[in-house]
Each structure stands twice: as C-alpha cells, then as structure tokens.
C-alpha cells in the first residue's frame, strides 16, 4: 500500500524546515502560496507557471498597491514553491515592481522610550528592553535562551538571525542583574508575539503618545539613538545583522528628517 502524498502546504513546511529557515519565513511562505492559489481560483500550482506568477505579482503592485519589499517576499515564496517543492523551475520572472515609496521608520525619542517602558511590566517589559537595548528583532528576542547570554563579556549571541546568520550584540548593563537573578525569566521569554504586541500597544496608549508604535519600533530606536551618539554606521549594520549597508542607511535619513537638520529662519527672528 503506497503512502499518501502530503498536502502541498505541508510539503512547503517540510522543505522550509529542511533548509533550516526561520519559523517566520515558514509562516510567510505558506501564506503567500495560499494567496497565490486563491488568486487563481484554487488552481493547483503544478498546473500553472511563470505566466500565472507574473500575473499575481502584477496584481499585488497595481491593484493592492503593496511595497516592492512585499512583492519581493511573494516572489521569494513562489520561487521556493516551484524550485524546491514542485521542482518545476520558472526561470526568469518578469516582475512589474511596485513604485510605492519606502516610508521612514517611526522612531521615539529617548524620553518617549522611557515613558513607554515605564508603563510595562513582567516578561513583555523584559522583551521590550532587550529589543531597545540590544537592537533585536521581535522573534530574536522571543527565541533567546540562557546559553545565548554571555554575562562575562556582556554579549548576546543572536543565533540563526534573518538570513540564518549568527551575530553578537551588547547585553545591556541595566538588565544584567535582573537576568542573572531571574534566569527563569529567559525561559519565559518564549511568549507568543501577539502578547508583546498587545502590551506595547497598551503602554503607548497609557503614555498618551500619538505615534504608531510596535515592538519593532524599539529596534529602530536602538539604531537611531546609536547613530545620534556618533556610532559608526557600519558598526550599527553589524549589530542589526543587515546584509546591506543600504538598509542601515535609512536611519541617517531619520535623524536628518527635521528639514535635513537645518534651523528654520523663523527661529532667528
């Protein structure tokens, strides 16, 4: 009796795990494959090809007005589907790239960060402090283990970060005692992401801030505040785990966005 072949989305999950990709990547790839199938009225991808992929990507750009980075996520997922899962390589895909401008990230002042953190308690507070103090991505903070903390050298080892690369970043001195005295807290970091999101949203509301803040905002603040202190941009690139310096350069625009750092002539009157 022959074994039943796994469903397509289960095959996608299996292949992603074999490549040791992050859980976030797995979720993203599965979601894009679902959207692709639904867009083509539940037609099986094995019966489609490059033409249908191009039509879907064009739909995202023209009808849904997504950013080019979102389109790129969809393309990566579909290339993985056809190349790795279905083993039907698409070859060159002609993409009509979205022209939506990239927005500057929302950044809080040091005072605003302090006020928001003051409204938080428990594990969500600890995670948020790590995101701001070490520049971690949310999932990196949630996946930290005790062995990732080097108290002697005051370092955090971020394992299998974006792009499956390890890196090190500073362990905030302000958190050392709490982490050493409450190592069980580290084990409790493995909360669901939505728990942290809700806690941050509630804290921002209680702090009476009008800015649109998410947990990832703390990472933006880490980079921007380091840059404002004079830290070299390439050092920040390494700490953030950015593959391209161009990605990190956006923070130079953030600190200059107050009319490019120019004093208004009205203030001289």
TORBAMAR-347493 format. One record per residue: x negated, y, z of N, C-alpha, C in turn; residue in one letter; residue number from 0. Coordinates in steps of 0.001 Angstrom, whole numbers. Atoms other than C-alpha are relative to their C-alpha. Example, Ala and Ser with C-alpha at 12.3 -4.5 7.8 and 13.67 -1.06 7.14 Angstrom:
2
(node (-890 -1190 0) (-12300 -4500 7800) (-900 1200 0) "a" 0)
(node (820 -1190 -60) (-13670 -1060 7140) (770 1090 730) "s" 1)
REM end
This chain:
269
(node (-847 -1197 0) (0 0 0) (-887 1253 0) "x" 0)
(node (845 -1184 126) (-1543 3318 -1082) (436 1074 991) "x" 1)
(node (-294 -1082 -936) (-1806 6208 1371) (619 1173 -733) "x" 2)
(node (-655 -1144 604) (436 9161 688) (-953 1184 -7) "x" 3)
(node (893 -1152 133) (-1496 12186 -567) (513 1151 863) "x" 4)
(node (-441 -1121 -843) (-1425 15118 1897) (648 1105 -826) "x" 5)
(node (-617 -1133 668) (717 18119 1048) (-1067 1033 -346) "x" 6)
(node (988 -947 522) (-1034 20915 -823) (-584 898 1086) "x" 7)
(node (503 -926 -1021) (-1265 23333 2109) (-857 -722 1030) "x" 8)
(node (838 793 -899) (-2646 20556 4313) (-1360 -281 -644) "x" 9)
(node (1265 185 715) (-5269 19907 1647) (-856 1254 76) "x" 10)
(node (719 -1273 -115) (-6181 23595 1714) (-640 102 1381) "x" 11)
(node (519 -66 -1373) (-6556 23469 5515) (-1195 -934 188) "x" 12)
(node (1076 988 -151) (-8703 20343 5323) (-1293 473 -670) "x" 13)
(node (1176 -470 734) (-11045 21821 2710) (-654 1191 696) "x" 14)
(node (524 -1163 -719) (-11384 25080 4654) (-797 -455 1219) "x" 15)
(node (683 487 -1204) (-12337 23153 7803) (-1282 -732 -348) "x" 16)
(node (1226 668 448) (-14850 21043 5891) (-1103 1007 -312) "x" 17)
(node (982 -1059 312) (-16533 24291 4819) (-381 793 1251) "x" 18)
(node (288 -663 -1279) (-16588 25376 8485) (340 1492 -35) "x" 19)
(node (-466 -1376 34) (-14738 28603 7668) (765 286 1289) "x" 20)
(node (-686 -392 -1231) (-13113 30552 10499) (1495 -320 -83) "x" 21)
(node (-1437 249 -57) (-9556 29936 11657) (764 1130 -673) "x" 22)
(node (-633 -1146 655) (-8686 33444 10460) (4 -183 -1524) "x" 23)
(node (77 250 1446) (-9867 32511 6944) (997 -1076 -407) "x" 24)
(node (-959 1073 283) (-7802 29326 7079) (1419 555 -64) "x" 25)
(node (-1339 -597 -17) (-4677 31286 8005) (233 858 -1243) "x" 26)
(node (-111 -901 1144) (-5345 33844 5268) (172 -776 -1300) "x" 27)
(node (-62 777 1239) (-5940 31273 2509) (1349 -697 -153) "x" 28)
(node (-1290 701 50) (-2829 29277 3394) (1125 980 -305) "x" 29)
(node (-1046 -1004 220) (-691 32426 3495) (14 480 -1453) "x" 30)
(node (51 -471 1389) (-1908 33607 71) (441 -1072 -981) "x" 31)
(node (-449 1085 877) (-1359 30210 -1516) (1519 -101 34) "x" 32)
(node (-1470 12 -127) (2214 30237 -162) (628 1118 -824) "x" 33)
(node (-564 -1152 730) (2854 33721 -1586) (-120 -195 -1510) "x" 34)
(node (223 253 1429) (1413 32700 -4947) (1049 -974 -532) "x" 35)
(node (-983 1011 412) (3696 29663 -5140) (1411 598 -38) "x" 36)
(node (-1327 -615 -44) (6787 31642 -4111) (176 1025 -1117) "x" 37)
(node (-74 -989 1081) (5979 34388 -6623) (352 -666 -1326) "x" 38)
(node (-267 737 1237) (6094 31778 -9380) (1122 -1027 186) "x" 39)
(node (-1233 785 -182) (9389 30301 -8135) (-284 -1459 374) "x" 40)
(node (341 1297 -589) (7805 27373 -6244) (-571 -1002 -1003) "x" 41)
(node (682 862 964) (5992 26018 -9274) (-1314 -475 607) "x" 42)
(node (1221 527 -598) (3109 23743 -8267) (-1228 621 -670) "x" 43)
(node (1189 -632 586) (-301 25439 -8747) (-728 -852 -1038) "x" 44)
(node (672 867 979) (-1615 22400 -10632) (602 150 -1398) "x" 45)
(node (-664 -214 1284) (881 23276 -13375) (-202 1425 -506) "x" 46)
(node (285 -1389 390) (-386 26855 -13520) (-1497 174 -153) "x" 47)
(node (1425 -247 199) (-3715 28508 -14199) (-330 1472 31) "x" 48)
(node (528 -1364 -15) (-5585 31720 -14912) (1068 1057 -306) "x" 49)
(node (-1029 -973 391) (-2632 33481 -16562) (919 326 1167) "x" 50)
(node (-905 -216 -1131) (-407 32995 -13520) (-717 709 1163) "x" 51)
(node (777 -678 -1051) (-3184 34062 -11119) (-140 1485 -322) "x" 52)
(node (140 -1394 421) (-3761 37250 -13119) (1316 756 157) "x" 53)
(node (-1321 -633 -142) (-17 37981 -13138) (300 313 1468) "x" 54)
(node (-235 -203 -1433) (155 37584 -9356) (-844 1156 535) "x" 55)
(node (885 -1063 -459) (-2840 39869 -8770) (453 1368 -537) "x" 56)
(node (-522 -1235 575) (-1364 42488 -11108) (1239 456 778) "x" 57)
(node (-1199 -295 -789) (1924 42287 -9187) (-381 635 1341) "x" 58)
(node (441 -564 -1274) (60 42974 -5933) (-445 1447 -161) "x" 59)
(node (532 -1351 226) (-1634 46047 -7418) (1081 989 -415) "x" 60)
(node (-974 -919 595) (1270 47530 -9354) (1287 108 814) "x" 61)
(node (-1299 -8 -682) (4431 46509 -7517) (-109 152 1526) "x" 62)
(node (132 -36 -1461) (3177 46076 -3949) (-955 1088 479) "x" 63)
(node (886 -1119 -321) (569 48867 -4088) (-969 -333 1137) "x" 64)
(node (943 394 -1047) (-1932 46946 -1965) (-1373 595 -274) "x" 65)
(node (1370 -468 169) (-5537 47978 -1426) (-806 -1045 -767) "x" 66)
(node (858 918 757) (-8295 46456 -3550) (-533 -1114 899) "x" 67)
(node (513 1013 -928) (-9598 44647 -446) (1026 -1103 231) "x" 68)
(node (-1064 997 -164) (-6224 42910 -35) (84 -879 -1236) "x" 69)
(node (21 759 1243) (-6274 41901 -3675) (-1154 -995 -9) "x" 70)
(node (1186 853 -17) (-9753 40510 -3172) (197 -1210 908) "x" 71)
(node (-328 1122 -887) (-8514 38362 -272) (841 -1035 -744) "x" 72)
(node (-870 900 763) (-5803 36933 -2512) (-791 -745 -1065) "x" 73)
(node (814 631 1036) (-8278 36262 -5321) (-904 -1072 591) "x" 74)
(node (884 976 -653) (-10700 34518 -2946) (761 -1270 371) "x" 75)
(node (-819 1145 -399) (-7908 32290 -1646) (377 -858 -1204) "x" 76)
(node (-438 738 1179) (-6721 31339 -5134) (-1175 -653 -724) "x" 77)
(node (1199 634 576) (-10229 30702 -6432) (-377 -1232 806) "x" 78)
(node (283 1152 -863) (-10771 28417 -3444) (974 -1131 -296) "x" 79)
(node (-1030 1001 301) (-7493 26655 -4209) (-337 -759 -1274) "x" 80)
(node (224 654 1298) (-8369 25977 -7836) (-1380 -658 -91) "x" 81)
(node (1346 562 113) (-12097 25379 -7469) (-239 -1170 948) "x" 82)
(node (341 979 -1027) (-12226 23381 -4228) (1086 -1040 263) "x" 83)
(node (-1091 912 -353) (-8792 21843 -3671) (523 -744 -1229) "x" 84)
(node (-557 623 1204) (-7324 21222 -7131) (-1077 -455 -973) "x" 85)
(node (1121 299 907) (-10731 21006 -8844) (381 282 -1451) "x" 86)
(node (-354 -515 1316) (-9352 22991 -11781) (-552 1424 -114) "x" 87)
(node (606 -1342 28) (-11838 25902 -12097) (680 929 -999) "x" 88)
(node (-694 -977 842) (-10269 29052 -13507) (-931 737 -951) "x" 89)
(node (917 -800 811) (-13414 30607 -14948) (179 1471 339) "x" 90)
(node (-109 -1439 -231) (-13405 34391 -15331) (1467 410 112) "x" 91)
(node (-1359 -498 -212) (-10265 36031 -13939) (-7 1508 -224) "x" 92)
(node (-79 -1424 332) (-9373 39421 -15436) (949 681 982) "x" 93)
(node (-804 -600 -1067) (-8170 41481 -12478) (245 1480 -265) "x" 94)
(node (-336 -1430 15) (-6331 44799 -12657) (-95 461 1448) "x" 95)
(node (243 -347 -1396) (-7809 46231 -9477) (856 1168 461) "x" 96)
(node (-803 -1071 -606) (-5725 48389 -7170) (-843 1268 125) "x" 97)
(node (685 -1286 -85) (-6607 52069 -7094) (300 720 1314) "x" 98)
(node (-381 -626 -1264) (-5270 52718 -3623) (-1250 427 770) "x" 99)
(node (1205 -472 -680) (-7819 54889 -1766) (-180 -659 1360) "x" 100)
(node (296 601 -1298) (-9545 53431 1249) (95 1051 1087) "x" 101)
(node (-188 -970 -1072) (-8446 55202 4410) (-1130 -96 1016) "x" 102)
(node (989 1 -1066) (-10885 56242 7088) (604 -669 1228) "x" 103)
(node (-536 666 -1190) (-10548 54152 10242) (392 990 1092) "x" 104)
(node (-394 -807 -1156) (-8776 55583 13277) (-1045 -192 1089) "x" 105)
(node (1014 58 -1056) (-11298 56431 15982) (444 860 1173) "x" 106)
(node (-306 -740 -1222) (-10720 57523 19574) (-1243 725 505) "x" 107)
(node (1117 -648 -680) (-12879 59981 21465) (-380 -869 1198) "x" 108)
(node (402 751 -1197) (-14811 58640 24459) (1027 169 1113) "x" 109)
(node (-1005 -257 -1020) (-12269 60283 26718) (1275 -786 -229) "x" 110)
(node (-1214 759 328) (-9371 58624 24898) (-195 -1489 256) "x" 111)
(node (287 1414 -286) (-11042 55205 25117) (119 -251 1500) "x" 112)
(node (-28 143 -1464) (-11470 55711 28869) (1436 -2 526) "x" 113)
(node (-1395 -95 -446) (-7812 56691 29309) (781 -1267 -367) "x" 114)
(node (-709 1210 432) (-6525 53707 27292) (-413 -1197 852) "x" 115)
(node (484 1136 -796) (-8727 51204 29145) (510 80 1441) "x" 116)
(node (-482 -177 -1378) (-7543 52678 32460) (1427 -508 183) "x" 117)
(node (-1383 486 -76) (-4009 51541 31610) (78 -1530 -75) "x" 118)
(node (-9 1442 231) (-5063 47910 31102) (-501 -773 1214) "x" 119)
(node (373 859 -1112) (-5555 45011 33494) (-334 -1402 -496) "x" 120)
(node (222 1417 246) (-6822 41433 33583) (-793 -320 -1260) "x" 121)
(node (736 477 1163) (-8011 39483 30567) (81 929 -1198) "x" 122)
(node (-43 -948 1118) (-6711 41931 27912) (-957 1182 185) "x" 123)
(node (949 -1082 -276) (-8783 44662 29620) (-1417 -474 -285) "x" 124)
(node (1348 529 201) (-11899 42474 29615) (-315 -147 -1483) "x" 125)
(node (212 160 1439) (-11473 41660 25932) (-193 1356 -669) "x" 126)
(node (94 -1330 594) (-10915 45309 25023) (-1333 666 344) "x" 127)
(node (1299 -549 -400) (-14023 46316 26993) (-1126 -622 -830) "x" 128)
(node (1011 674 825) (-16041 43743 25033) (58 483 -1451) "x" 129)
(node (-130 -496 1374) (-14641 44972 21711) (-660 1372 -130) "x" 130)
(node (570 -1344 41) (-15638 48545 22543) (-1487 -7 379) "x" 131)
(node (1371 -25 -507) (-18830 47785 24446) (-1001 -770 -833) "x" 132)
(node (916 836 790) (-20259 45223 22014) (321 13 -1493) "x" 133)
(node (-330 -89 1426) (-18527 46012 18711) (496 -1304 -598) "x" 134)
(node (-485 1295 492) (-16897 42601 18446) (1281 152 -802) "x" 135)
(node (-1311 143 634) (-14109 41696 16068) (907 -702 1020) "x" 136)
(node (-931 553 -985) (-10968 40587 17906) (-196 -1505 172) "x" 137)
(node (133 1458 -98) (-11356 36897 17066) (-1352 -403 579) "x" 138)
(node (1309 288 -596) (-15040 37024 18030) (87 113 1514) "x" 139)
(node (-180 -163 -1431) (-14043 38305 21451) (797 -1137 613) "x" 140)
(node (-865 1077 -504) (-11355 35663 21853) (-706 -1352 32) "x" 141)
(node (675 1299 102) (-13757 32846 20938) (-1284 -80 818) "x" 142)
(node (1225 17 -803) (-16586 33779 23327) (15 -1137 1012) "x" 143)
(node (168 1054 -1007) (-17924 31008 25536) (-1087 438 980) "x" 144)
(node (983 -365 -1019) (-20046 31160 28694) (-1409 -59 -558) "x" 145)
(node (1352 156 545) (-23096 29920 26780) (-366 1065 -1029) "x" 146)
(node (282 -1080 945) (-22768 32878 24394) (-498 1258 708) "x" 147)
(node (409 -1170 -785) (-23648 35292 27217) (-1406 -213 544) "x" 148)
(node (1374 55 -483) (-27370 35873 27846) (-174 1139 1008) "x" 149)
(node (57 -1037 -1027) (-27379 37730 31157) (-1411 530 190) "x" 150)
(node (1388 -413 -175) (-31183 37814 31337) (-409 1081 -975) "x" 151)
(node (378 -971 1021) (-31628 39684 28073) (1112 1000 -306) "x" 152)
(node (-1145 -894 210) (-28246 41437 28269) (459 -42 -1456) "x" 153)
(node (-420 187 1384) (-27156 39997 24943) (1223 -901 -78) "x" 154)
(node (-1089 901 362) (-24037 38427 23483) (-364 -626 -1338) "x" 155)
(node (239 692 1265) (-24556 35785 20819) (1355 -241 -655) "x" 156)
(node (-1258 159 740) (-21730 36023 18285) (-218 -1128 -1000) "x" 157)
(node (228 1185 835) (-21517 32592 16695) (1061 -101 -1095) "x" 158)
(node (-909 180 1135) (-20003 31934 13272) (876 1221 -200) "x" 159)
(node (-748 -1213 278) (-19007 35533 12731) (495 -9 -1430) "x" 160)
(node (-492 -93 1365) (-17498 36750 9491) (-1140 -333 -954) "x" 161)
(node (1062 442 894) (-19452 35065 6701) (-786 -1165 585) "x" 162)
(node (623 1137 -649) (-20362 32192 9073) (-1443 274 425) "x" 163)
(node (1347 -363 -421) (-23421 34052 10368) (-15 360 1478) "x" 164)
(node (177 -376 -1392) (-24627 34289 13959) (-711 1345 72) "x" 165)
(node (721 -1251 -237) (-25795 37636 15337) (4 270 1498) "x" 166)
(node (-4 -402 -1401) (-26596 39266 18658) (404 1464 99) "x" 167)
(node (-420 -1373 -261) (-25159 42445 20135) (-135 236 1503) "x" 168)
(node (231 -257 -1428) (-25667 44170 23517) (1149 -462 893) "x" 169)
(node (-975 313 -1043) (-23907 42820 26585) (88 1231 894) "x" 170)
(node (-105 -1233 -787) (-22563 45949 28313) (-394 -211 1466) "x" 171)
(node (453 82 -1390) (-24311 46500 31652) (1182 109 960) "x" 172)
(node (-1155 -233 -872) (-20988 47648 33102) (837 -1260 214) "x" 173)
(node (-812 1213 -112) (-19500 44168 32559) (-756 -1179 604) "x" 174)
(node (829 1122 -443) (-22392 42029 33830) (488 -592 1312) "x" 175)
(node (-411 516 -1315) (-21290 41770 37467) (1336 -713 -69) "x" 176)
(node (-1322 621 111) (-17668 41051 36621) (-92 -1357 -693) "x" 177)
(node (106 1250 747) (-18645 38381 34106) (-754 -1067 796) "x" 178)
(node (758 969 -791) (-21217 36749 36407) (803 -514 1188) "x" 179)
(node (-775 384 -1180) (-18866 36732 39386) (1303 -701 -345) "x" 180)
(node (-1272 591 412) (-15876 35576 37395) (-175 -697 -1348) "x" 181)
(node (265 692 1266) (-17193 33187 34754) (1251 -688 -541) "x" 182)
(node (-1253 602 476) (-13739 31619 34633) (768 969 -888) "x" 183)
(node (-642 -986 875) (-12613 34873 33022) (-359 -267 -1448) "x" 184)
(node (453 231 1372) (-14685 33997 29988) (810 -1123 -626) "x" 185)
(node (-811 1106 514) (-12815 30715 29630) (1419 469 -292) "x" 186)
(node (-1375 -476 191) (-9559 32651 29913) (116 987 -1150) "x" 187)
(node (-50 -929 1118) (-10534 34887 27010) (754 -579 -1182) "x" 188)
(node (-579 651 1162) (-9069 32338 24651) (1514 180 -34) "x" 189)
(node (-1403 -368 111) (-5738 34118 24644) (387 107 -1465) "x" 190)
(node (-456 -230 1364) (-3611 34460 21578) (-196 1471 -324) "x" 191)
(node (294 -1370 423) (-4460 37569 19593) (1161 953 277) "x" 192)
(node (-1164 -873 -180) (-914 38916 19876) (124 498 1439) "x" 193)
(node (-41 -431 -1405) (-1249 39074 23691) (-830 1262 186) "x" 194)
(node (885 -1162 -95) (-4145 41509 23355) (608 1178 -765) "x" 195)
(node (-615 -1067 797) (-2352 43490 20634) (1105 695 777) "x" 196)
(node (-1103 -582 -777) (695 43975 22848) (-524 833 1168) "x" 197)
(node (562 -709 -1146) (-1444 45012 25810) (-596 1343 -425) "x" 198)
(node (585 -1248 500) (-3305 47621 23747) (1097 984 -392) "x" 199)
(node (-1117 -867 422) (-93 48975 22247) (673 634 1203) "x" 200)
(node (-644 -511 -1216) (1436 49322 25715) (-895 1041 691) "x" 201)
(node (940 -923 -649) (-1709 51022 27081) (-59 1335 -733) "x" 202)
(node (32 -1233 796) (-1780 53547 24213) (1248 827 263) "x" 203)
(node (-1264 -698 -282) (1867 54392 24873) (-48 650 1379) "x" 204)
(node (82 -534 -1360) (1221 54842 28599) (-1000 1155 84) "x" 205)
(node (993 -1075 35) (-1791 57037 27759) (502 1215 -775) "x" 206)
(node (-648 -1084 756) (548 59178 25633) (-853 495 -1179) "x" 207)
(node (770 -339 1196) (-1685 59055 22549) (866 -196 -1235) "x" 208)
(node (-799 102 1226) (-182 59631 19107) (-729 -769 -1103) "x" 209)
(node (766 716 1012) (-2953 57821 17202) (474 -1451 -111) "x" 210)
(node (-387 1402 221) (-2229 54420 15662) (-1194 -885 383) "x" 211)
(node (1127 750 -560) (-4456 52176 17765) (316 -1495 48) "x" 212)
(node (-76 1457 -104) (-5028 48416 17509) (-1256 -467 731) "x" 213)
(node (1238 475 -624) (-7606 46201 19262) (-1238 252 -862) "x" 214)
(node (1138 -201 897) (-9829 46560 16180) (-519 1437 49) "x" 215)
(node (421 -1399 -126) (-9921 50326 16798) (-1205 127 925) "x" 216)
(node (1130 -72 -937) (-12327 49670 19690) (-1324 -285 -711) "x" 217)
(node (1212 297 772) (-14835 48200 17227) (-401 1230 -828) "x" 218)
(node (280 -1238 734) (-14527 51339 15076) (-620 1049 939) "x" 219)
(node (512 -972 -978) (-15135 53434 18212) (-1440 -333 379) "x" 220)
(node (1366 450 -316) (-18239 51373 19085) (-982 538 -1039) "x" 221)
(node (895 -425 1082) (-19800 52110 15683) (-114 1520 -79) "x" 222)
(node (-10 -1455 136) (-18773 55770 15557) (-736 671 1151) "x" 223)
(node (637 -626 -1161) (-19923 56591 19082) (-1505 -267 22) "x" 224)
(node (1442 262 134) (-23298 54889 18489) (-618 954 -1013) "x" 225)
(node (498 -890 1055) (-23710 56927 15321) (-110 1434 517) "x" 226)
(node (15 -1348 -568) (-22839 60126 17178) (-1168 187 969) "x" 227)
(node (1135 -53 -925) (-25565 59265 19712) (-1341 -59 -715) "x" 228)
(node (1241 0 760) (-28118 59067 16908) (-554 -1367 -331) "x" 229)
(node (463 1343 343) (-28364 55286 16481) (-120 -148 -1513) "x" 230)
(node (250 189 1434) (-29798 54306 13098) (1122 -798 -641) "x" 231)
(node (-1133 634 683) (-27119 53282 10580) (-275 -1473 -309) "x" 232)
(node (324 1408 295) (-28978 50067 9693) (69 -863 1257) "x" 233)
(node (-144 732 -1265) (-29089 49058 13345) (1468 -298 259) "x" 234)
(node (-1447 183 -183) (-25325 49567 13537) (515 -1073 -957) "x" 235)
(node (-389 1023 982) (-24924 47466 10372) (-276 -1399 550) "x" 236)
(node (379 1306 -552) (-26758 44575 12061) (883 -368 1182) "x" 237)
(node (-821 266 -1182) (-24813 44898 15317) (1431 -372 -382) "x" 238)
(node (-1369 289 438) (-21492 44872 13444) (90 -1269 -830) "x" 239)
(node (-9 1190 852) (-22523 41968 11221) (488 286 -1394) "x" 240)
(node (-401 -355 1363) (-21817 43852 7993) (-1025 -516 -997) "x" 241)
(node (891 488 1046) (-23260 42227 4907) (-566 1161 -805) "x" 242)
(node (399 -1146 819) (-23399 45519 3010) (-90 1262 843) "x" 243)
(node (141 -1286 -684) (-24684 48853 4324) (1132 941 -387) "x" 244)
(node (-1077 -863 490) (-21961 50488 2228) (1226 -90 905) "x" 245)
(node (-1138 186 -909) (-19335 49018 4578) (-198 825 1266) "x" 246)
(node (301 -743 -1232) (-21053 50595 7585) (21 1499 -234) "x" 247)
(node (104 -1426 307) (-21466 53948 5826) (1306 756 192) "x" 248)
(node (-1287 -682 -171) (-17748 54677 6219) (32 784 1312) "x" 249)
(node (-2 -687 -1293) (-18495 55696 9823) (-707 1354 -74) "x" 250)
(node (616 -1321 176) (-20683 58551 8585) (1057 987 -479) "x" 251)
(node (-1101 -865 453) (-17548 59915 6894) (930 332 1166) "x" 252)
(node (-881 -225 -1148) (-15594 59522 10124) (-535 1131 873) "x" 253)
(node (529 -1025 -903) (-17959 61669 12192) (-115 1352 -690) "x" 254)
(node (86 -1265 732) (-18103 64296 9423) (1354 534 -458) "x" 255)
(node (-1258 -341 652) (-14422 64433 8606) (608 1307 485) "x" 256)
(node (-491 -1300 -436) (-13799 67594 10638) (-529 1067 -934) "x" 257)
(node (454 -939 1045) (-14250 69645 7428) (-1496 -160 -227) "x" 258)
(node (1404 320 253) (-17610 67876 6934) (-927 649 1028) "x" 259)
(node (832 -534 -1061) (-18879 69219 10245) (-240 1497 -81) "x" 260)
(node (194 -1445 200) (-18580 72849 9105) (899 777 957) "x" 261)
(node (-788 -857 -899) (-17430 75528 11539) (883 928 -832) "x" 262)
(node (-926 -856 724) (-14361 77423 10340) (-357 1473 203) "x" 263)
(node (297 -1435 -146) (-14976 81138 9604) (1001 717 903) "x" 264)
(node (-994 -624 -873) (-11764 81915 11517) (-483 14 1444) "x" 265)
(node (492 85 -1379) (-13545 80827 14702) (-1066 1046 298) "x" 266)
(node (1023 -1033 -202) (-16146 83588 14181) (601 1402 140) "x" 267)
(node (-639 -1327 -35) (-13595 86418 14223) (236 462 1439) "x" 268)
REM end
